[in-house]
Amino acid sequence: MRFVELDPKKDLVVPLALYSRVDDDPRSTLRFPSRYGSKWGFADTHDDMKLKSIFYVFSPSVLPLPPEVLMFNVDWITTYPYGILDLLYLFNIFDITGLKGSVKEGTMVFGAYRKPVDGTVPLYIHRRLTPKGPVSYLSLSSEGPKGFDWISRQHIENPDLSPIFVMKEKPDSFSVSNSKVCMPSKKGSDSINTCSNNINNSYQNVGAAISPKEILGSAKPHYSFPIIIIILPLLILLGVLICFFLRKF
């Protein structure tokens, strides 16, 4: 048993465990901690898979998402042989209820970095085809178990984003890097939301939601001056022609 610190009512960075097994049918799964009395922790095994690693990810409650952070949906099989079906990028992070129609049997949602930053490790997604359909094997290794045909998912609507980057340990706070990314930090006091808001404010709050009314209200025409330039000479020419014909008659 591995115990971890967790306050589900307040924590925006939460522990996530990777379980896996390698035999004639490699499988893996991800799990949030379970409660054991007054503590939270991970069992040494889950669905015939061994605990391989514990890392930290962003809770779905983190909104708006910090720069370079994506929200992911993990679909898994809840019956034997268990394991993950796929890890997909959520295009609409506000439509969590829409996941009900997209899952096969089980699902979970979490946020992770799409690029490496200090304090993170890569989590690779290896995919293969089986007689029962495609499955995914997650690992901290860039290569899947040997002896199997691993493939990449080429899907324009949800491209292969392997690897994603998860935090090695729970950060005390976050700091803004030179590239405007919220990085895990052992110093400071900024939460992930504070850090994200600081970045958004530096960009004039570009991440803030805008209502359709505001969009329409700001859509002012930008062609008034060019049209005047075109019409004015035509009016002058028309006036000259009118004067010419009046003189003639």
GITASUL-V792328 format. One record per backbone hydrogen bond with DSSP energy under -1.0 kcal/mol. CO is the residue of the C=O (numbers start at 1). NH is the residue of the N-H. Records with the same first field share a line. If there is no record, write none. Layout:
# GITASUL-V792328
CO = NH ; NH
This chain:
# GITASUL-V792328
2 = 42
7 = 10 ; 11
12 = 59
14 = 57
16 = 55
17 = 31
18 = 52 ; 53
19 = 29
20 = 50
21 = 27
27 = 21
28 = 84
29 = 19
31 = 17
34 = 41
36 = 39
39 = 36
40 = 4
41 = 34
42 = 2
44 = 51
46 = 49
49 = 46
50 = 20
53 = 18
55 = 16
56 = 167
57 = 14
58 = 111
59 = 62
66 = 69
68 = 114
70 = 112
71 = 90
72 = 110
73 = 88
74 = 108
75 = 85 ; 86
76 = 106
79 = 82
83 = 77
84 = 136
86 = 75
88 = 73
92 = 95
96 = 99
97 = 100
99 = 102 ; 103
106 = 76
108 = 74
110 = 72
111 = 58
112 = 70
113 = 165
117 = 120
119 = 168
121 = 166
123 = 164
124 = 139
126 = 137
127 = 151
128 = 135
130 = 133
133 = 130
135 = 128
137 = 126
139 = 124
153 = 155
164 = 123
165 = 113
166 = 121
167 = 56
173 = 185
175 = 183
177 = 180
181 = 177
183 = 175
185 = 172 ; 173
190 = 174
191 = 195
192 = 196
193 = 197
194 = 198
195 = 199
196 = 200
197 = 201
198 = 202
200 = 205
201 = 204
205 = 208
211 = 215
212 = 216
213 = 217
214 = 218
218 = 220
223 = 227
224 = 228
225 = 229
226 = 230
227 = 231
228 = 232
231 = 235
232 = 236
233 = 237
234 = 238
235 = 239
236 = 240
237 = 241
238 = 242
239 = 243
240 = 244
241 = 245
242 = 246
243 = 247
244 = 248
245 = 249
